Amino acid sequence: MRKINSLDIHRLTHLIIGNTIYEPELIRHVLTYAVNLQVITFEERGKFSIKFIQMFMTIEKKCKFLVPLRVYDIFMLVVENSENKCITINTNLASTLKEMKTP
């Protein structure tokens, strides 16, 4: 795993969460110190557990989550239950379009 220095974290404006395993401490650290973070894009993955989504509810600044369409409702439910008013959720159309099949 690549180490992230503090200067890179402070410059970070867009975070992409791919289909891999993330340590909760690393996520918490990045969300705490990435003062310029504006957008988090969640790429398609096999399963989005509620516990995984809850790791991102600690964010304390305005941030937009771009999520795949199929898990939009799950994200909305977790954000509403956390009562975090800083987070807005939109669908990630790029990942949705990749999944669409033409007849």
N, C-alpha and C positions, 0 to 999 in steps of 0.2 A: 504494500500500500504506500502511496506517495504521501509524504508529510506536507502539511500546509503550514506555512509560516504566518505570523500574525499580520504582516503587511498585506499578504494575499487575502486573508479573511476580511480585513477592513475594506479592501477594494471590491469585494464580491458583491455583485448586484443581481446575478441570476444563478441559481443553483439547480442543477439537473440531478434528479434522483433516478438512477438506472435500476436495472434488474439485477441487484446484488444484495448482499447482506451488509447492513450498516450497524456499527456499534452505537448504542444509545448515547454513550458519553461523547462520542465524536459529533453526533447530530446536535446534542445539547450545547456543546462547545461552539460549533459553527453558528447556531441560531443566536447564541448569546453575544458573540463578538463580531458578527457580520453586520455592522451598523448601517451599511448601505444596501443591504439585501432588499430587493423589491419583488422578485418573482421566484417561485420554486416550481419547476416543471417535474411532474411525476411521469416517467415513461411507463409503458405497458409492462406488467409483470404478471406472473401466474396468480398470485394471491395478494390482496391488500388486507391484512388483518387490522382489526380495530386497534390493537396494541401498537402496531407499526405506525398507523396514522396519528395516534395520540402522542407519539414522540415529537411531532411537529407543532403541538398545541402550546408549547412553551414560548413561542415567539411573541415578543412584546412590541413589535413595530408593525406598521401597515405593510402587508404583504399579500400578493396574489398567488394562489395555488392554481396551476394548470394541471388538470387531472383527466385521465381517459374517461370517455363518456360512460362506459359501463360501470364505473365506480363513483360517479358523481354523487349519487344519493347517499352512499356510505360516508363520503367525505362531509357532505352537508350535515348528516346526523351527528357525526363526531364533533364538528365545529360548533353546532348548536348546543350540544351537551356540555362542551367545554366553556361555553359562554365567552369565547374569545372574539371580541369585536374588531380585532385588528386584521383578521383574515377574510379575504374574499375568495370565492371559488369560481373558476371558469373551466370550461371543457377544453382539453388539448385537442384541437381539431386535426392536427397533423397525425397524431397516433390513431385517432378515430378513422381518418381517411385511409390509413395503411391497412386497417382491418376490413374495410368494406370490399365486397366482391361484386363485380358487375355480372349481370346475367349473361 
